[in-house]
Amino acid sequence: MEINLKEQIVVLDEAHNIEDCARESASYTLNQAQLLLARDEIDGMVTHNIRRDQHRPLLAFCCSLA
């Protein structure tokens, strides 16, 4: 939203919902087929030396979830 809140006071009405909203906005759900497809795509990047050092840990993480 790019709102500058520096030196401002923020009052949250219905603040009891803020925790659930924050959790929901930072969550993502995927099924096993999507996870396996992502793993295969990342494996291809590692195989073809595309940012290999950055993708190897992500590949390992996907493999551990799968």
Residue pairs with C-beta under 8 A, 6 or more apart in sequence:
12 18
30 38
32 66
35 62
35 65
35 66
36 66
38 62
39 59
39 62
39 63
39 66
42 55
42 58
42 59
42 62
43 59
45 51
45 52
45 55
46 52
46 55
46 56
46 59
